[in-house]
């Protein structure tokens, strides 16, 4: 039995409330299992961890597929908090923060765009899920030397 077989629509529903039919959730589970399998090849990862990575990735896919009214966390409200920080030193300034709205925009391609995807990333001991879509931006300090 593969770890994908251990993940059922009800197991995914334990972490995300949704009105999707079982057949739709099974399709998202299959997609999540394929993604996880492709990222853990060559790594010795505990099967229980792989199951959780797949379950939370499937829940992320549910959130992407559904609107805010049909897919909500059983542990949180429908609105996520947006945190933006602004800093200024002399003429230089920077704004940074978290985009936290669940929508079907291009930003949803990143697992960090939902709390379910962020949880899948936390389970990943390889760091592969955090690098989906390419390398994160790198900040280099320019100094006058």
C-alpha positions in Angstrom: 0.0 0.0 0.0 1.4 3.4 -1.0 1.2 6.5 1.3 -1.4 7.9 -1.2 -3.8 5.1 -0.3 -3.7 6.2 3.4 -5.0 9.7 2.5 -8.8 9.8 2.0 -11.1 12.8 1.4 -12.2 12.6 5.0 -8.6 12.7 6.2 -8.1 15.9 4.1 -11.4 17.3 5.5 -9.9 17.0 9.0 -7.8 20.1 8.2 -10.0 22.0 5.7 -13.7 22.3 5.5 -15.0 22.0 1.9 -18.1 21.1 -0.1 -16.1 19.4 -2.8 -17.2 15.9 -3.7 -15.0 12.9 -2.8 -14.1 12.3 -6.4 -12.7 15.9 -6.7 -10.7 15.6 -3.5 -9.3 12.3 -4.6 -8.1 14.0 -7.8 -6.4 16.6 -5.7 -4.9 14.0 -3.4 -3.5 12.2 -6.5 -1.9 15.5 -7.7 -0.5 16.2 -4.3 0.9 12.6 -4.0 2.6 13.0 -7.4 4.1 16.3 -6.5 5.4 15.0 -3.1 6.7 11.8 -4.7 8.6 13.8 -7.3 10.2 16.0 -4.6 11.2 13.3 -2.1 12.9 10.9 -4.6 16.3 10.0 -3.3 15.6 11.2 0.2 15.0 8.9 3.2 11.8 10.5 4.6 9.6 8.8 7.2 6.4 7.5 5.5 4.3 9.3 8.2 5.9 12.6 7.2 5.2 11.9 3.6 1.6 11.2 4.4 1.3 14.6 6.2 3.1 16.4 3.4 0.6 15.0 0.9 -2.5 15.6 3.1 -1.6 19.3 3.7 -0.6 19.8 0.0 -4.0 18.3 -1.0 -5.7 20.7 1.4 -3.7 23.6 -0.2 -5.0 22.4 -3.6 -8.6 22.4 -2.2 -8.1 26.0 -1.0 -6.8 27.0 -4.5 -9.7 25.3 -6.2 -12.4 26.7 -3.9 -13.6 30.1 -3.1 -13.2 31.6 0.3 -16.9 30.8 1.1 -16.5 27.1 0.3 -13.0 26.3 1.7 -12.1 27.5 5.1 -9.9 26.2 7.8 -11.6 24.4 10.7 -9.2 26.2 13.0 -9.4 29.8 11.7 -11.8 32.3 10.2 -12.2 32.9 6.5 -10.0 36.0 6.5 -6.3 35.8 7.0 -4.3 38.6 8.6 -2.1 40.8 6.3 1.0 42.1 7.9 3.0 44.8 6.1 6.1 46.4 7.6 7.6 49.7 6.3 11.1 50.7 7.2 13.1 53.8 6.2 16.7 54.7 6.8 17.8 57.9 5.2 16.7 58.0 1.6 16.2 54.2 1.5 12.9 52.5 2.3 11.5 49.1 2.1 8.0 47.5 2.5 7.6 43.8 3.2 5.0 41.4 4.5 2.7 38.5 3.9 -0.1 38.4 1.3 -2.7 36.4 3.0 -5.9 36.3 0.9 -7.0 33.0 -0.5 -7.8 33.5 -4.2 -7.2 31.7 -7.4 -4.6 34.3 -8.6 -1.2 33.5 -9.9 0.2 33.9 -6.4 -1.6 30.7 -5.4 1.0 28.6 -7.3 3.3 29.0 -4.3 2.6 26.8 -1.3 3.3 29.7 1.0 0.1 31.4 -0.3 -2.1 29.3 2.1 -1.7 28.1 5.7 -2.2 24.5 4.4 0.7 24.9 2.0 2.8 26.5 4.7 2.1 23.5 6.9 3.1 21.1 4.1 6.4 23.1 3.8 7.0 22.7 7.6 6.7 18.9 7.3 9.2 18.8 4.4 12.7 18.0 5.8 14.3 18.5 2.3 13.2 22.1 1.7 12.1 21.1 -1.8 8.5 22.3 -1.3 9.7 25.7 -0.2 11.5 26.1 -3.5 8.7 25.3 -5.9 8.6 27.7 -8.8 12.3 28.7 -8.5 14.7 30.2 -6.0 13.5 32.8 -3.6 14.7 36.4 -4.1 18.1 37.1 -2.6 19.0 40.4 -0.9 22.5 41.7 -1.1 23.7 44.6 0.9 25.6 47.2 -1.2 28.2 49.0 0.7 30.7 51.7 -0.1 34.0 50.0 0.5 
